[in-house]
Amino acid sequence: MSDGEQGGEVRGWLRSIEVFSGPLPEFAPEQAPEDPVRLFLSWLSDAVADGLRDPHAMTLSTVDEAGDPDARVLILKGVSGAGWQFAGHGFSPKGRRPAVHPRAALTFYWPEHGRQVRLRGHVTPGSARENAEDFLARSATARAEALLARQSQYLVDTAERDQALEKALAAVGQEPSLVDSAWTLYTLSPGEVEFWQAANTRVHTRLRYERSRNGWERFLLWS
């Protein structure tokens, strides 16, 4: 089979996968609150109430020193009027990149509801107290892994990793208040937040909040 034939088969297979086949929630953008945080928490609550898996998972998108894009899935740590929060080690790629380019994007997707929320904005690191509180709220194993400060580095010997992790776990056990000073709680303060609601008709609804001097403005977008 040639590459062209295989590509054609894959395209046909992908097109045959059904999407948005079940009942979807209604969304009346004219009734949306003035603050995007309220609408986001409402959609997140709907996802939790309906038992959607990992409803607080999100994709963080950044660019590296060369301007190349990168993305990974994280867990939302908090949301308020100040912004949406995520955490990571300052020596990891997701920590180094906001230090160079302090702008990022977040994407939430709840496929069973046919809903997306997309945000773009400025990223700021938390205070030492905020960072420490987030670090200490993690499990013992997660804290021990962070203390290794080896995330995304090449792993040559798994036995070496296991030994290092065992040592770090022992340190956490001996000193439960031990904090990695490089651990950081980041806040993304969005300049725009878009809510996307799928429809079985494929006439989807998009509502964008844009920050202005006077607060938030709302705009409908073509789907």
N, C-alpha and C positions, 0 to 999 in steps of 0.2 A: 504494500500500500504506500502510495506516495505521500509526501508531506501535505500536499494540497488535498488529497482525498481524506486523509486523517483529519485535517483541519475542518473540512466540510462536515464530517461525521460528528466531530466535537461540537461544532456550531449548532447542528441540528439537535443533538442531544441536549445542549444547554437550553435551546429554545423550547424544548418539550417539557422542561421542568416547570411545574405549575407554581405560580406565586399569587399571594393575596386571594386564595381560593375560599377561605372561610369568612365568617362574618367579621366585620371590622367596626371599631368604634366610630361614632359620629364626632365631628369636630366643626363647631360653629365659630370661625375666627372673629366674627363681630362681637361675640360674647367673651372673648379672651380678656384676661386681666391686663392692667396697664404695665405690670411688672413681669418680665419673663420668668423670674424665679418661681413665682406662684404657679404659673402654668407648667413649668418643668416639674415641680414637686407633685402637681396633680397627676401628670402623666406617669411619673415614677411610682406614685402610690397605686395607680391603676395596674401597673405591671406587677407590683408586689402582691396586690390583692388577688390577681388572677393567677398567681403562682408561676410567672415567667421565670425561667432560670437566669440567675446572675443578672438581675435587672439593673444593678448599679455598676455593671461593667461598661467601659467606654474605651474608645480608641483615641490615644494621644498622638498627634502628628507634630513633628518638629523638623527643623533643618539643621544639618551639621555645619562645621566650619567652612566646608567647601560649597555650601548651599544645596547639598543633596538631601532629599526628603527622607524621613524615617517615620515609622508608625509602630505602635505596640498597644496591646490591650491592658488596661489597668483597672483598678477599682476606685470609684469615687469615694473620697474621704470626707467631703463636706460641701455644703452649698449654702450661701447666704447672699445678702445684698452686695458683699464684697467680691464674690465670685465663686467659681467651682474649684475644688481642691483635689490635688493628687500628691503623692509622696514618692521619694526615691533617694537613692544614695547620691551625694554630690559628685562622686568619682565615676558614676555610671554614665552611659551615653545620655539617658534621659535627664541626668543632672547637669552634665557638661554643656549640653546643647542650649538649654535656656539661659545659661550663663553667657553664651556667645551671642545668641539671637533670642532675646527675651520675649518672643511672640510664639504662640502655638495655637493649635486647633484641637477641639474635642468633638467626638461624634458618639452619640448614643443611638442604638438601634434595637427596637423591640419588634421582631418580625411577626409574631403572632398578632400584634395590634397594628402592623403596617405603619409604625411610627419611627421617625428619626428626629433627633435634635442635634443641631450643628452649631458650634460656637467658635469664634476666633477672637483673640485678644492678647493682652499683655500679661506676662507671667512674672510674679514676684515671689521671692523666697520668704518663708516665715521667720519669726523671731526665734532666738535660741530656746525660749520657753515653749513655744508652739511646736518646734521641731522635736524637742525632748518628749513632750506629751504624746505626740504621735508615735514616736519610736517605742516608748514604754507601753503603748496600747497594743503593740504587735505581740504575736505569740513568741515563746522562748526560742523556737527554732528559727523563726523569721528574724528575730534580733541577732541570733548567732550568725546567720548567713550574712546579714548586713555588716556585722563586725569584721568579716573576712575581707570586705572591700575588694572583691574579685569579680563582681558581676560583669558578664559579657567578655571576660578574658578567655583565652584558649585554655581548655581543660585537657591535659595530657594524661593524667593519672587519677582515676576516680578514688583510688585508695588514699592518695594524698588529700583529696578533697574531704573524704570521710574523716580522716584523722584531724584535719584542721577544724572541721565542723564540730567534732566531739570536744576538742579543746575549747572552742568558742562557747559551746553549750555549758561546759563546766564553769567557764568564767561568768556566764550569765547566772548560773545557779548560785555561785558564791557571792555575786554582787548584783542582786535583782534590779538595782537602780542604775546600773551601768548604761551609759548612753553613748552612741557613736556621734561625735560632733559633726560629722559630714552628712548625717541623715537630715533631709530637708522636706518640709511640707510646703508645697507650692500652691499659689492661688492664681488661677487664670481669671482676669477681669475682662469680660467680653465687651467688644465694641459692637458686636452683632450676635444675635441668637436667632436661629431659624428653626421653626417647627414644621415638620413635614408629615402629613397624614395621607396615607394611601387610600385609594378607593377601588372597588372591584371594577368600576367602569374605566379605570386608568386615568380619569380626570382627577388628579391628585390635588390636594390643598396645601399651599405653602404660605406660611405667615412668618415674616421676618421682623424682629425688633432691632432697631438701630439706636444706639446711644447718641443723644444730642446734648447741648448745653442745658436744655430744659427737662432732661430726663429721657424717657424712652419713647420713640415713635414707632408705629406699626405700619407695615406695608404688606399687601398681598403680592405674590409673585406668580408668574406663569409657571405651570407645571411642566 
